């Protein structure tokens, strides 16, 4: 139970007088816009934050946690939205960190491996136990965090955006695990932006807005539309902008011929015309993000040619890609896209310093004016270039990342997971932005784990499986069923490339 919880950060009221009862053995969802306070509330329950005022009660007894370790000792585990693992330790070390099998001060490795095999079999998630966490992709690190929480036999688990980086198949495995934990009496607090997930998984849902509790109700009486209205305080369309197809004679902006990276992907060939959005669909590990990184010069390619407007582009580094007019919105804004301790303005101008500097000196007034205007145009709240990015909500951080690449308009925008970890209102704004950029003539390569997002925005979809493009779809054959069959390599119905 939470009683009159308040939380302030540097004078900003993140939570205001929130009282909530979570029933034992249920799945209780928290939803709201970025900045609504749901992650803050989850972190208070999990011991990562202490409330400014108010009480946390567990089994009717008041508790005060100084750290997640205190909460864990009380049977409460926190899976935070930000990955919190020890990167230079192995997977198995992270899973059993603090609860290792030991005797007389010596680790019992064989026993830990037996426990790990049992744990992965029970959960449906397997990650090689001896792999360093630092070498894993975000989706694999998320699995490690889930395994770590389950290994502790917690009586309450707070899950903050646990499926944000997972494929559809992995998401279903997580759902099965969560339902199994509930059946054994574990209580789950489930924080998510994916409303369909909430409605299919949770028993109860609580809506937060601007740090205040708006309502708590059984999911059986809610719909995506009713939740969005409560989250935003207004009615909003959940649809995608209407597709406007580029003219048949639109120039080919980007073409990729025989692009390969040994052991990762092979013989990738496709083109994107001005004003066209091309979706790249595939499971996590299919090579879709690696293709994007190779085009941008972040990863070395072993073969293939990249052409821009018909001319061979010698892109061997991100700097060369930027100079050629190619921008990459990476899958993780926090690890690859933004410097969280920098201001919004500094993040935006970092790749474009020559436009705001004279020699080694940055012209602060010019930087402020140009970035403030851009942040305002993208509806970043607040549109203040002096604001530290870490202090912004996820949706506003993502908009700053867009601003970084729109400061000097690129010819090609590669958007990898452009709406990861953002609320429904920010998603809708990003959809409109991508649609508008294409209307202006930009060539867009869209990569997303949300297949509905790809289908809703893209004019064409390329399906990837095990490092190869296996099919291409366009209207009227552009359907979820056809694309799913292709990315799972169960169907040959798609047009061969």
C-alpha distance (Angstrom), angle and dihedral (degrees) to the residues before:
residue distance angle dihedral
X1 . . .
X2 3.80 . .
X3 3.79 117.3 .
X4 3.84 121.6 -163.2
X5 3.80 94.5 -33.0
X6 3.81 116.3 -168.8
X7 3.80 125.9 179.0
X8 3.80 129.2 -177.1
X9 3.81 130.2 -173.3
X10 3.81 114.5 -164.6
X11 3.78 90.8 -28.1
X12 3.82 94.3 -45.6
X13 3.79 113.8 123.1
X14 3.83 106.0 -131.0
X15 3.82 96.0 168.5
X16 3.78 127.8 20.5
X17 3.80 124.3 -164.1
X18 3.82 95.5 -36.7
X19 3.80 115.3 178.1
X20 3.79 118.9 179.7
X21 3.79 139.5 165.2
X22 3.82 118.3 -151.9
X23 3.80 113.1 -165.2
X24 3.79 117.9 -134.4
X25 3.82 115.7 -103.3
X26 3.81 95.5 16.9
X27 3.79 136.4 113.1
X28 3.80 106.5 -120.6
X29 3.81 116.4 -172.0
X30 3.81 127.1 -153.7
X31 3.81 116.5 -157.4
X32 3.78 135.2 174.0
X33 3.78 143.7 117.4
X34 3.79 120.9 -64.3
X35 3.77 104.9 -77.0
X36 3.82 93.3 25.7
X37 3.81 91.0 117.1
X38 3.81 102.3 -109.8
X39 3.83 96.3 122.5
X40 3.80 90.0 44.2
X41 3.80 90.0 53.1
X42 3.81 91.0 48.6
X43 3.81 90.9 50.6
X44 3.80 91.3 51.0
X45 3.79 89.9 53.7
X46 3.83 90.2 46.2
X47 3.81 94.8 48.8
X48 3.81 98.0 -112.1
X49 3.83 91.4 113.5
X50 3.78 132.0 29.8
X51 3.80 116.7 -141.5
X52 3.79 118.2 -113.1
X53 3.80 86.5 -133.4
X54 3.78 138.0 -12.8
X55 3.79 134.1 63.1
X56 3.80 137.1 -82.8
X57 3.80 112.4 -154.2
X58 3.81 124.8 -168.4
X59 3.79 116.3 -166.7
X60 3.81 86.6 -12.6
X61 3.82 94.6 -55.1
X62 3.84 121.9 113.4
X63 3.80 112.9 -118.4
X64 3.81 133.8 -171.2
X65 3.79 116.1 -159.9
X66 3.80 121.0 -166.7
X67 3.80 95.0 -173.7
X68 3.83 142.1 1.7
X69 3.81 86.3 -97.0
X70 3.82 89.7 63.3
X71 3.79 90.6 50.0
X72 3.80 91.1 46.8
X73 3.80 90.6 53.6
X74 3.81 85.4 56.2
X75 3.81 92.5 51.6
X76 3.82 98.7 -96.9
X77 3.83 119.2 124.3
X78 3.81 125.7 -169.7
X79 3.81 124.9 -151.8
X80 3.78 100.6 -169.8
X81 3.81 126.0 -155.4
X82 3.81 87.6 -121.2
X83 3.80 110.4 66.3
X84 3.82 108.8 -111.3
X85 3.80 106.6 -170.6
X86 3.81 133.8 127.2
X87 3.82 100.4 -103.5
X88 3.81 98.2 -159.9
X89 3.81 94.5 51.9
X90 3.78 126.8 80.1
X91 3.77 126.2 -100.5
X92 3.81 93.8 -105.0
X93 3.82 91.0 47.8
X94 3.81 90.2 54.5
X95 3.79 94.7 45.5
X96 3.82 93.5 54.1
X97 3.82 98.5 30.0
X98 3.81 106.8 146.0
X99 3.82 94.8 6.8
X100 3.82 99.2 62.8
X101 3.80 120.4 153.5
X102 3.80 105.5 -109.9
X103 3.78 142.3 161.1
X104 3.79 125.6 -164.7
X105 3.80 88.8 -10.7
X106 3.82 95.0 -52.9
X107 3.79 123.6 114.0
X108 3.79 116.1 -118.2
X109 3.79 98.5 -139.3
X110 3.79 96.7 178.7
X111 3.78 92.7 54.0
X112 3.81 91.7 47.8
X113 3.80 90.8 51.9
X114 3.80 91.1 51.3
X115 3.81 89.3 51.2
X116 3.81 90.4 47.7
X117 3.81 92.8 52.2
X118 3.81 90.3 48.9
X119 3.79 91.2 47.4
X120 3.80 95.3 49.9
X121 3.79 91.5 45.6
X122 3.80 91.1 51.3
X123 3.80 94.9 45.8
X124 3.81 99.8 40.3
X125 3.83 90.0 -130.5
X126 3.79 118.4 114.2
X127 3.80 126.3 -177.3
X128 3.84 119.7 167.5
X129 3.82 103.2 -96.2
X130 3.82 97.4 -140.1
X131 3.82 96.5 50.2
X132 3.79 117.2 114.3
X133 3.81 110.1 -114.6
X134 3.82 90.6 -134.6
X135 3.81 89.6 65.8
X136 3.82 94.4 53.6
X137 3.78 126.0 97.5
X138 3.80 119.1 -118.8
X139 3.82 92.9 -98.9
X140 3.83 91.4 54.8
X141 3.81 92.0 46.7
X142 3.81 89.0 53.6
X143 3.80 89.0 55.6
X144 3.81 90.2 52.1
X145 3.81 90.0 53.2
X146 3.80 91.1 51.3
X147 3.83 91.0 48.9
X148 3.81 90.1 49.1
X149 3.81 92.4 53.8
X150 3.81 94.0 45.8
X151 3.82 91.4 47.6
X152 3.80 89.5 62.6
X153 3.81 94.0 58.1
X154 3.78 89.4 -132.5
X155 3.78 118.4 -169.4
X156 3.81 90.6 -145.6
X157 3.80 126.3 28.8
X158 3.81 123.7 -170.1
X159 3.82 109.3 -153.4
X160 3.82 114.4 -168.4
X161 3.83 112.0 -167.2
X162 3.83 92.7 -31.0
X163 3.83 94.6 169.6
X164 3.83 98.4 45.0
X165 3.83 93.2 109.4
X166 3.81 100.0 25.9
X167 3.79 127.9 106.7
X168 3.80 121.0 -120.7
X169 3.80 91.3 -99.2
X170 3.81 92.9 48.3
X171 3.80 90.1 47.5
X172 3.80 90.3 56.2
X173 3.80 89.7 50.9
X174 3.80 89.7 52.4
X175 3.81 90.4 49.7
X176 3.80 90.2 52.6
X177 3.80 89.8 49.7
X178 3.82 92.6 49.0
X179 3.80 91.7 49.1
X180 3.80 89.7 48.5
X181 3.81 91.3 51.5
X182 3.80 90.2 49.6
X183 3.82 90.5 51.1
X184 3.82 88.5 56.2
X185 3.81 91.4 52.1
X186 3.82 100.9 -96.9
X187 3.80 115.5 144.4
X188 3.82 116.4 -135.2
X189 3.81 126.2 -160.2
X190 3.80 103.5 -163.0
X191 3.83 119.4 -163.2
X192 3.80 113.6 -170.0
X193 3.80 145.1 150.2
X194 3.81 90.3 -152.9
X195 3.78 103.2 93.8
X196 3.80 95.3 -174.2
X197 3.81 88.2 56.7
X198 3.78 90.9 51.3
X199 3.79 93.5 49.2
X200 3.80 93.8 48.3
X201 3.81 97.0 43.3
X202 3.80 112.5 28.5
X203 3.80 131.0 76.8
X204 3.80 95.3 -156.7
X205 3.79 133.6 20.4
X206 3.80 130.4 -157.7
X207 3.81 120.6 -162.3
X208 3.81 120.2 -150.3
X209 3.79 126.3 -168.5
X210 3.81 126.2 -179.3
X211 3.79 91.0 -15.0
X212 3.79 94.9 -52.0
X213 3.78 130.1 109.1
X214 3.81 107.9 -115.7
X215 3.80 100.9 179.4
X216 3.79 145.9 -28.1
X217 3.80 119.1 -149.1
X218 3.82 143.9 150.5
X219 3.80 110.9 -84.7
X220 3.80 88.4 -127.4
X221 3.82 90.1 76.2
X222 3.82 96.0 45.3
X223 3.81 135.6 84.2
X224 3.81 130.6 -171.7
X225 3.80 88.5 -102.4
X226 3.81 94.4 51.0
X227 3.81 91.6 48.7
X228 3.81 92.7 48.8
X229 3.79 91.3 49.6
X230 3.81 90.2 51.7
X231 3.82 92.3 45.3
X232 3.79 95.6 49.7
X233 3.78 101.6 27.2
X234 3.78 89.2 -126.0
X235 3.78 140.9 64.6
X236 3.82 115.3 -92.1
X237 3.79 132.4 179.0
X238 3.81 114.8 -111.2
X239 3.80 92.9 -159.5
X240 3.79 131.6 102.0
X241 3.80 125.7 -105.8
X242 3.80 112.9 -90.4
X243 3.80 111.8 -90.1
X244 3.79 116.2 -112.4
X245 3.79 108.1 -166.4
X246 3.81 118.4 -142.5
X247 3.77 118.3 -110.9
X248 3.79 114.6 -87.1
X249 3.80 90.3 -117.4
X250 3.81 95.5 49.2
X251 3.82 110.4 136.7
X252 3.79 120.1 -101.1
X253 3.81 104.7 -110.8
X254 3.82 101.3 177.8
X255 3.78 127.8 22.3
X256 3.79 126.5 175.2
X257 3.79 120.1 -163.6
X258 3.80 124.1 -169.1
X259 3.81 94.5 -23.5
X260 3.82 110.5 -178.4
X261 3.78 140.4 169.3
X262 3.79 114.4 -171.0
X263 3.78 113.0 -105.8
X264 3.81 93.5 0.7
X265 3.82 111.0 63.2
X266 3.80 136.8 -15.5
X267 3.80 140.7 -153.2
X268 3.79 97.8 -5.8
X269 3.82 111.9 179.3
X270 3.80 129.2 169.9
X271 3.79 142.6 122.6
X272 3.81 136.7 -139.0
X273 3.80 123.4 -153.7
X274 3.79 127.6 -148.7
X275 3.80 108.9 -77.8
X276 3.79 93.9 15.9
X277 3.80 128.0 125.4
X278 3.80 112.2 -155.0
X279 3.79 117.5 -169.9
X280 3.81 122.6 -146.6
X281 3.81 108.0 -155.8
X282 3.78 128.0 -174.7
X283 3.77 145.0 117.1
X284 3.80 121.0 -76.3
X285 3.80 103.5 -81.9
X286 3.81 94.7 29.2
X287 3.81 90.4 113.3
X288 3.80 99.1 -107.4
X289 3.84 96.7 125.9
X290 3.80 90.8 41.4
X291 3.82 89.9 56.1
X292 3.81 88.9 52.6
X293 3.81 92.0 49.8
X294 3.81 91.7 48.9
X295 3.82 92.1 52.1
X296 3.81 88.8 50.0
X297 3.79 92.7 48.2
X298 3.81 94.2 -117.5
X299 3.84 90.1 118.6
X300 3.78 124.9 35.5
X301 3.79 116.6 -111.6
X302 3.80 120.1 -145.3
X303 3.81 96.2 -153.4
X304 3.77 142.7 1.5
X305 3.77 142.9 70.9
X306 3.81 130.4 -101.4
X307 3.80 118.3 -156.9
X308 3.80 128.5 -169.1
X309 3.81 115.4 -163.4
X310 3.80 87.5 -15.3
X311 3.79 95.6 -54.5
X312 3.80 121.9 112.5
X313 3.82 109.1 -107.2
X314 3.79 115.9 -149.7
X315 3.79 98.5 -149.1
X316 3.79 112.0 169.3
X317 3.80 99.3 146.6
X318 3.83 139.6 24.0
X319 3.81 88.9 -105.0
X320 3.80 91.0 58.2
X321 3.82 89.8 46.7
X322 3.81 91.5 52.4
X323 3.79 91.4 48.8
X324 3.83 89.4 50.2
X325 3.82 91.3 52.4
X326 3.81 100.0 -102.3
X327 3.82 119.9 131.4
X328 3.81 129.5 -172.8
X329 3.79 123.4 -155.1
X330 3.87 97.9 -161.7
X331 3.80 126.3 -140.1
X332 3.83 93.4 -112.6
X333 3.80 115.4 46.1
X334 3.80 92.1 -173.5
X335 3.80 98.5 49.5
X336 3.80 101.9 30.0
X337 3.79 111.0 12.8
X338 3.80 112.3 42.4
X339 3.80 139.0 30.5
X340 3.77 98.0 -130.4
X341 3.83 96.2 -156.2
X342 3.80 92.6 52.1
X343 3.78 123.6 87.7
X344 3.79 121.3 -103.0
X345 3.80 90.2 -108.1
X346 3.80 94.5 51.9
X347 3.81 91.0 48.1
X348 3.80 91.6 51.2
X349 3.81 95.9 49.6
X350 3.80 98.9 37.9
X351 3.85 94.9 98.3
X352 3.82 91.6 39.3
X353 3.81 105.0 46.4
X354 3.79 93.8 135.6
X355 3.81 88.4 69.0
X356 3.81 94.5 55.9
X357 3.80 103.0 30.0
X358 3.77 138.8 74.3
X359 3.78 107.3 -151.7
X360 3.81 107.5 -46.6
X361 3.81 94.3 -19.9
X362 3.80 123.0 93.1
X363 3.80 113.8 -142.0
X364 3.79 96.9 -130.6
X365 3.81 96.0 -165.7
X366 3.82 92.8 51.4
X367 3.81 90.9 46.4
X368 3.80 91.6 49.3
X369 3.81 95.1 47.7
X370 3.79 95.6 47.3
X371 3.79 96.1 44.0
X372 3.81 95.1 41.7
X373 3.80 90.5 55.6
X374 3.81 92.2 47.8
X375 3.81 93.8 46.8
X376 3.81 89.6 50.4
X377 3.82 91.5 49.6
X378 3.82 90.0 53.1
X379 3.83 91.6 46.6
X380 3.81 94.9 -119.2
X381 3.80 107.5 174.1
X382 2.95 111.8 -112.0
X383 3.84 97.8 16.7
X384 3.79 89.7 -149.8
X385 3.83 116.7 134.8
X386 3.81 88.9 -158.9
X387 3.80 93.1 62.9
X388 3.82 114.5 108.6
X389 3.81 108.6 -118.3
X390 3.82 93.4 -134.0
X391 3.82 88.3 63.3
X392 3.82 93.1 57.7
X393 3.80 126.0 89.6
X394 3.79 119.3 -103.9
X395 3.79 93.6 -102.0
X396 3.79 92.5 51.1
X397 3.81 91.2 46.3
X398 3.80 88.4 55.0
X399 3.80 90.9 50.6
X400 3.83 89.3 51.8
X401 3.81 87.3 53.8
X402 3.81 89.6 53.7
X403 3.81 89.2 47.9
X404 3.80 89.4 54.0
X405 3.79 90.5 61.9
X406 3.80 97.3 36.1
X407 3.83 93.3 54.6
X408 3.80 86.2 88.4
X409 3.81 105.5 21.6
X410 3.85 111.0 -119.7
X411 3.79 125.0 -146.8
X412 3.82 91.7 -136.5
X413 3.81 126.0 35.7
X414 3.80 117.9 -166.7
X415 3.81 107.2 -164.8
X416 3.83 113.0 -168.1
X417 3.83 111.7 -172.3
X418 3.84 92.0 -20.2
X419 3.83 94.3 179.6
X420 3.82 100.4 38.8
X421 3.79 111.0 144.9
X422 3.81 97.4 -1.1
X423 3.79 129.5 123.5
X424 3.77 126.7 -109.9
X425 3.81 94.3 -97.1
X426 3.81 92.7 52.0
X427 3.81 90.1 44.9
X428 3.77 90.9 56.0
X429 3.82 90.4 49.0
X430 3.82 91.4 50.3
X431 3.81 91.3 48.4
X432 3.82 89.6 53.8
X433 3.80 90.6 47.3
X434 3.82 94.5 51.8
X435 3.80 89.8 45.9
X436 3.83 91.0 49.9
X437 3.82 93.0 48.2
X438 3.79 90.1 53.7
X439 3.82 90.4 48.2
X440 3.83 87.2 55.5
X441 3.81 89.5 57.6
X442 3.79 101.6 -96.9
X443 3.83 117.5 144.8
X444 3.81 109.6 -128.2
X445 3.81 129.1 -162.6
X446 3.82 107.7 -165.4
X447 3.82 123.7 -162.1
X448 3.79 121.1 -179.7
X449 3.81 140.2 155.3
X450 3.81 86.0 -143.6
X451 3.80 102.1 84.2
X452 3.80 90.9 -170.0
X453 3.80 88.0 59.7
X454 3.81 91.9 52.4
X455 3.80 92.8 47.3
X456 3.81 92.5 45.5
X457 3.80 95.8 52.3
X458 3.81 109.5 25.8
X459 3.79 126.9 88.3
X460 3.80 90.1 -158.7
X461 3.81 132.2 16.2
X462 3.80 127.1 -150.9
X463 3.81 114.0 -159.2
X464 3.81 117.8 -144.8
X465 3.78 127.2 -160.2
X466 3.80 125.4 174.9
X467 3.77 95.1 -17.3
X468 3.79 98.5 -44.5
X469 3.79 136.8 93.8
X470 3.80 103.1 -117.7
X471 3.80 102.2 174.7
X472 3.80 145.3 6.9
X473 3.80 124.4 -146.0
X474 3.78 133.7 -170.4
X475 3.79 133.7 164.6
X476 3.01 128.6 -29.8
X477 3.84 92.3 20.4
X478 3.80 92.1 45.4
X479 3.81 98.6 110.5
X480 3.79 132.7 141.2
X481 3.80 92.7 -118.9
X482 3.82 94.2 53.8
X483 3.78 94.3 45.9
X484 3.82 92.6 46.4
X485 3.80 91.2 51.9
X486 3.79 90.0 51.0
X487 3.81 97.8 48.6
X488 3.80 89.9 48.4
X489 3.85 88.1 46.1
X490 3.79 92.2 -127.9
X491 3.77 97.4 122.7
X492 3.78 137.8 46.2
X493 3.80 94.6 -163.6
X494 3.79 97.0 107.4
X495 3.78 120.1 94.2
X496 3.78 108.9 -91.1
X497 3.80 118.1 -122.8
